Amino acid sequence: MNWKEINKEYINLIKSDPEGYIADYKIAKEKVANSTAIYKGKPVPFLYHPMFYTEEDVENFRKIGDTLISITNKVTQRYLDSKEFRKKFEYSPLLEELILVDNGYDINVPIGRFDLFYDNKDNFKFCELNTDGSSAMNEDNTIGNILLQTKGLQDFSQKHSLSLFELINRWVDDSISIFRKWNSEIEKPNVAIIDFTESGTSKEFEVFKNAFIKKGYNTIIADPRDLKYRNGHLYFEDFKIDLVYRRIVTFELIEKAHEVPDFIEAYKNKAFCCIGSIKSQIIHNKIIFKILHDEDTLEFLSEDERNFVKRHIPVTGLFKGEKEVYNRVLNDKDRYIMKPLDLNASRGVYAGRDLSQDEWKKRLDESFDKDYLYQEFFEPFTREHVVFGDDELKIEEFRSIVGLFMYKEKFAGIYTRIGKNNIISGVTDYYTLPNILVK
């Protein structure tokens, strides 16, 4: 069976007893409201209908992730080796200095979430690559565990084996194994989950903190402004930090560098193991999509990797400089989506298809020569999902974006958001769907 057949079978199951399943959905909704699946102070919106994937899909995700990691590792190495190549990224002197600090272990991107539009092994297109600050593992696992206990999935499991991709404890184990490469002598490292208080996902941080503690590691959650560098070590009050699970996104770290001098000095002096290191910013910044298509980048990739880039990485360019660039984007609005170089949560993103020509021109005028990229617009793939609205069963079609979680450069699980807009994100109308492996 493929996911399309499984999806249809689940829809037919729910149709067989809409009243019973609607009543059960209300119970699940209450459980989510009282869980840790909270985003910006509100329960994460979800449906009674998860994303179903098969073992064939999982194998596809592994191959996609492995190929992309191979490509980005080559790009990272070229960045480290070549001053000329580094100029492409236009990073600030401080950011470049931090990127060049050796992280002390042999992985460039310990954790990432690579977002793409996916239909099958041949039909997919990347949207963006998230490394530092990758999030939403808790959303997937918390809502997934609640849905697995619903009448709908309990009934569905009479014919199929259903399971989640466990993303919390696996990350604890993987991060500790990375730490062992950094320092094999410290048996029980002290762990700090670090982010700026105003930006962090506190509920998710608490889940990870508890998971580290249950496995025997003293763990705190701290704001980098509260850390002190003394006697060659980084401290939160009297708590000596050995391992930092970095949830600070790099652009915010650089933006607020003057507020965290101790953290930055300790990082430069390798006073702690930072997972992930600032090096991961090389592929996190959206300019990577433009650089991957550059001829001098394609030259050091294999033939299969070059084909992968050309088929699955959207054509991207810097929205600045020559007026010809401006006019090309202006005069073909439905072909493009505009993105800031390095903001998260889809902030500042807008698509030509959503705007009139006059609105498009106004937005482009505001964005030209202002750290923006233009990127070919890709029509997201769709699936039908069960929706309960006003105590009524509906079957509606949604666009979806799929995030491949990569731990230690290997596929670990999935995060999915669906919506009806051209931009699917937490700042638009959306649902988070847990991802269920069906056997």
C-alpha positions in Angstrom: 0.0 0.0 0.0 1.1 3.6 -0.5 0.1 6.6 1.6 -2.7 7.6 -0.8 -4.5 4.3 -0.3 -3.9 4.4 3.4 -5.2 7.9 3.6 -8.4 7.0 1.7 -9.0 4.0 4.0 -8.8 6.1 7.1 -11.2 8.7 5.6 -13.7 5.9 4.9 -13.3 4.6 8.4 -14.2 8.0 9.9 -17.1 8.4 7.5 -18.5 5.1 8.9 -19.3 6.6 12.3 -19.0 10.5 12.2 -20.9 11.1 15.4 -18.8 8.7 17.4 -15.5 10.0 16.0 -16.5 13.7 16.5 -17.3 13.0 20.2 -13.9 11.4 20.5 -12.2 14.3 18.7 -13.5 16.7 21.4 -11.8 14.5 24.0 -8.5 14.6 22.1 -8.8 18.4 21.7 -9.1 18.8 25.5 -6.1 16.6 26.0 -4.0 18.7 23.6 -5.1 21.9 25.4 -3.8 20.5 28.6 -0.6 19.1 27.2 2.9 20.6 26.4 1.9 21.1 22.8 1.7 24.8 23.3 2.9 27.4 20.8 3.0 31.1 21.6 0.7 30.5 24.6 -2.0 28.6 22.7 -2.7 24.9 22.1 -1.2 23.8 18.7 -4.0 23.4 16.2 -4.4 19.9 14.9 -6.8 17.6 13.1 -8.2 14.1 14.0 -6.3 12.9 10.9 -2.5 12.5 11.0 -0.1 12.3 8.1 0.4 8.7 7.2 3.7 7.4 5.8 4.9 3.9 4.7 8.2 2.2 5.1 8.8 3.1 1.4 8.4 6.8 2.3 10.8 6.5 5.2 13.4 4.9 2.9 12.9 7.8 0.5 13.4 10.3 3.3 16.6 8.6 4.4 18.0 8.8 0.8 16.9 12.4 0.4 18.5 13.3 3.8 21.7 11.4 3.0 22.1 13.1 -0.3 21.5 16.6 1.0 24.0 16.0 3.9 26.6 14.9 1.5 26.1 18.0 -0.6 26.1 20.4 2.3 29.1 18.8 3.9 31.1 19.5 0.7 29.8 23.1 0.7 30.8 23.5 4.4 34.3 22.2 3.7 34.7 24.6 0.8 33.6 27.4 3.1 36.2 26.5 5.7 39.0 26.1 3.1 38.4 29.0 0.8 38.3 32.7 1.7 37.0 33.4 -1.8 34.1 31.0 -1.4 33.3 32.6 2.0 32.6 35.9 0.3 29.5 34.4 -1.4 27.7 34.3 2.0 28.4 38.0 2.9 28.6 37.1 6.6 29.7 39.7 9.2 33.3 39.4 10.6 32.0 38.2 13.9 29.8 35.5 12.4 32.6 34.3 10.1 35.0 34.2 13.1 32.5 32.0 15.1 31.9 29.7 12.1 35.6 29.0 11.8 35.9 27.9 15.4 36.4 24.1 15.5 33.5 22.5 17.2 35.5 19.6 18.6 33.5 16.8 17.0 33.2 15.5 13.5 29.7 16.6 12.5 28.8 19.8 10.8 25.1 19.7 11.5 24.3 17.7 14.6 20.6 18.6 14.3 18.5 20.0 11.5 15.0 20.1 10.1 15.0 20.2 6.3 11.6 21.4 5.1 10.3 20.2 1.7 7.2 19.7 -0.4 6.9 15.9 -0.8 4.8 13.6 -2.9 7.1 10.6 -3.6 10.8 9.8 -4.2 10.9 11.6 -7.5 8.5 14.5 -6.8 9.7 16.8 -4.0 11.2 20.3 -3.7 13.0 21.8 -0.8 11.6 25.0 0.9 14.2 25.8 3.5 16.9 24.2 5.7 16.8 24.8 9.4 19.8 23.9 11.6 20.3 26.0 14.7 17.1 26.3 16.7 15.3 23.4 14.9 12.1 22.9 16.8 8.7 21.3 17.0 9.8 17.8 18.0 7.6 18.0 21.1 4.5 19.1 19.0 4.8 16.0 16.8 5.3 13.5 19.6 2.8 15.0 22.1 -0.1 15.3 19.7 0.9 11.9 18.1 0.7 10.1 21.4 -2.7 11.6 22.1 -4.0 10.7 18.6 -2.7 7.1 18.9 -5.1 6.7 21.9 -8.1 8.0 20.0 -10.9 5.8 18.9 -10.1 6.6 15.2 -6.5 5.3 15.3 -7.3 2.5 17.8 -9.9 1.2 15.3 -7.4 1.8 12.4 -4.8 -0.2 14.2 -6.9 -3.3 14.0 -5.7 -3.7 10.5 -2.4 -1.8 10.5 0.6 -1.4 12.8 1.0 2.3 13.7 3.9 4.0 15.3 5.5 7.4 15.9 9.0 8.7 15.2 10.3 9.2 18.7 12.2 12.5 18.7 12.9 13.4 22.4 14.9 10.6 24.0 16.7 9.9 20.7 18.0 13.5 20.7 19.2 13.2 24.3 21.1 10.0 23.4 22.5 11.5 20.2 23.7 14.7 21.7 25.4 12.8 24.5 27.2 10.6 22.0 28.4 13.8 20.2 29.6 15.2 23.5 31.6 12.0 24.0 33.6 12.8 20.9 34.3 16.3 22.3 35.3 15.0 25.8 35.3 11.3 26.6 36.4 11.8 30.2 33.4 13.6 31.6 31.0 10.8 32.4 27.9 12.9 33.3 28.1 16.3 31.6 26.1 19.2 33.0 23.7 20.3 30.2 22.3 23.8 29.5 19.5 24.4 27.0 20.2 27.9 25.9 18.0 30.5 24.2 16.9 34.1 24.7 13.9 34.0 27.0 11.7 36.1 24.7 12.4 33.8 21.8 12.4 30.3 23.3 9.8 27.6 23.1 9.5 27.1 26.9 7.2 24.1 26.9 9.5 22.1 24.5 12.6 23.1 26.5 11.0 21.7 29.7 10.3 18.4 27.9 13.9 18.1 26.8 15.2 19.2 30.2 13.2 16.4 31.9 14.4 13.9 29.3 18.0 14.7 30.0 17.4 14.6 33.8 15.7 11.2 33.6 18.8 9.8 31.9 21.0 11.1 34.7 22.3 14.5 33.4 21.9 17.6 35.5 20.2 20.1 33.1 19.1 23.7 33.2 17.3 26.1 30.9 19.1 29.5 30.7 19.2 32.8 28.9 22.7 33.4 27.4 22.7 36.9 29.0 22.8 35.2 32.5 25.9 33.1 31.8 29.4 34.0 33.0 32.8 32.9 31.7 35.3 32.4 34.4 38.3 30.2 35.1 38.1 28.7 31.7 34.5 27.5 32.1 31.0 28.8 31.3 28.7 29.1 34.3 25.1 29.8 35.2 25.5 31.0 38.8 27.4 28.1 40.3 26.4 25.5 37.7 29.4 24.7 35.4 28.2 24.0 31.9 29.8 21.2 29.9 27.3 20.8 27.1 25.1 23.5 25.5 22.1 22.4 23.5 21.9 25.6 21.4 18.4 26.7 20.6 19.5 30.3 19.8 19.1 31.0 16.1 22.3 32.5 14.8 21.0 35.7 13.4 19.6 36.6 16.9 22.9 35.6 18.6 24.8 38.0 16.2 22.2 40.7 16.6 22.4 40.6 20.4 26.2 39.8 20.6 26.8 42.9 22.7 24.4 41.5 25.4 26.2 38.1 25.6 30.0 38.8 25.7 30.7 36.0 28.1 28.9 33.4 26.1 30.7 34.4 22.9 34.2 34.5 24.5 33.6 31.1 26.1 32.5 29.8 22.6 35.7 31.2 21.0 37.8 29.5 23.6 36.0 26.1 23.4 35.0 26.2 27.0 32.0 24.0 26.4 30.6 21.6 23.8 28.1 23.5 21.7 25.5 21.4 19.9 25.1 22.6 17.3 28.0 24.8 16.6 27.8 28.2 14.7 29.2 26.3 11.7 25.7 25.0 11.0 24.8 28.6 9.9 26.6 27.9 6.6 23.6 25.9 5.4 20.9 27.5 7.6 20.9 30.9 5.8 18.6 30.8 2.8 21.4 32.1 0.6 22.5 28.4 0.5 19.9 27.7 -2.2 21.4 30.4 -4.4 24.9 29.2 -3.8 24.1 25.5 -4.5 23.1 26.6 -8.1 26.3 28.5 -8.7 28.5 26.9 -11.3 31.6 26.9 -9.1 29.6 25.0 -6.5 28.1 22.5 -8.9 31.7 21.8 -10.1 32.7 20.1 -6.9 29.6 18.0 -6.6 29.1 14.5 -8.1 26.9 14.1 -11.1 24.1 12.7 -9.0 24.4 15.5 -6.6 24.3 18.1 -9.4 21.1 16.5 -10.7 19.7 16.5 -7.2 20.3 20.3 -6.9 18.8 21.1 -10.3 15.7 19.0 -9.7 15.0 19.6 -6.0 16.5 22.9 -4.9 14.4 25.9 -6.1 16.2 28.4 -8.3 17.1 31.3 -6.0 18.7 34.7 -6.5 19.7 37.8 -4.5 17.1 40.5 -4.9 19.6 43.4 -5.3 22.0 45.1 -7.7 21.0 45.3 -11.3 17.6 46.8 -12.3 17.2 43.8 -14.6 16.8 41.6 -11.6 14.1 43.8 -10.2 12.2 44.0 -13.5 12.4 40.2 -14.0 10.8 39.5 -10.7 8.3 42.4 -11.0 7.0 41.3 -14.4 6.5 37.7 -13.5 4.9 37.8 -10.1 3.2 34.4 -10.1 6.5 32.7 -10.6 8.2 34.0 -7.5 8.1 34.0 -3.7 10.2 36.5 -1.7 12.1 35.6 1.4 14.4 37.4 3.9 17.9 36.0 4.0 17.8 34.9 7.6 14.5 35.2 9.5 12.6 32.3 11.0 8.9 31.3 11.2 8.2 32.6 7.7 8.5 36.2 8.9 8.7 38.6 5.9 7.8 35.9 3.4 5.4 36.8 0.6 4.3 35.2 -2.6 3.4 37.0 -5.9 0.3 34.8 -6.3 -1.2 36.3 -3.1 -0.9 39.9 -4.2 -2.2 42.2 -6.9 0.3 43.7 -9.3 0.3 47.0 -7.5 0.7 45.3 -4.1 3.5 43.2 -5.5 5.3 46.3 -6.8 4.9 48.0 -3.5 6.4 45.1 -1.5 9.2 44.7 -4.0 10.1 48.3 -3.7 10.4 47.8 0.0 12.5 44.7 -0.3 15.0 45.6 -3.1 18.6 45.8 -1.9 17.3 44.9 1.6 18.7 41.3 2.3 16.0 39.6 0.3 16.0 36.6 -2.0 13.7 35.8 -4.9 12.9 32.1 -5.3 10.8 30.1 -7.8 7.4 29.5 -6.4 6.5 25.8 -6.1 2.9 24.6 -5.8 2.7 22.4 -2.7 1.3 18.9 -3.0 -2.1 18.3 -1.4 -3.9 15.6 0.6 -7.4 15.1 1.7 -8.1 15.2 5.4 -11.0 14.8 7.8 -12.1 18.0 9.4 -14.7 18.3 12.1 -16.3 21.8 12.0 -19.6 22.7 13.7 -20.1 19.1 14.7 -20.1 18.2 11.0 -17.7 15.9 9.1 -16.0 17.4 6.1 -13.3 16.1 3.8 -11.1 19.0 2.8 -7.9 19.3 0.7 -4.8 20.9 2.2 -1.3 21.8 1.1 1.4 20.4 3.2 5.1 21.0 4.1 7.1 18.2 5.5 10.2 18.7 7.8 12.8 15.9 7.9 14.5 15.9 11.3 18.1 14.9 10.9 20.0 13.9 14.1 23.7 13.2 13.7 23.3 13.6 10.0 20.7 10.7 9.8 17.0 10.8 9.3 15.2 10.7 12.6 11.6 11.7 12.1 9.1 14.2 10.5 7.3 17.4 11.3 4.3 18.3 9.2 2.2 21.5 8.8 -0.8 21.8 6.5 -2.8 24.8 5.4 -4.8 26.2 2.5 -2.6 29.2 1.9 0.4 29.5 -0.4 2.6 30.1 2.7 2.2 27.3 5.3 3.6 28.5 8.7 2.8 29.4 12.3 2.0 32.9 11.3 -0.8 31.8 8.9 -3.8 29.5 9.3 -2.4 26.0 9.7 -2.6 22.7 11.5 0.2 20.6 12.9 -0.2 16.9 12.1 1.7 14.1 13.8 3.4 11.7 11.5 2.4 8.0 11.7 4.4 5.2 10.2 1.9 2.5 8.9 3.0 -1.1 8.4 
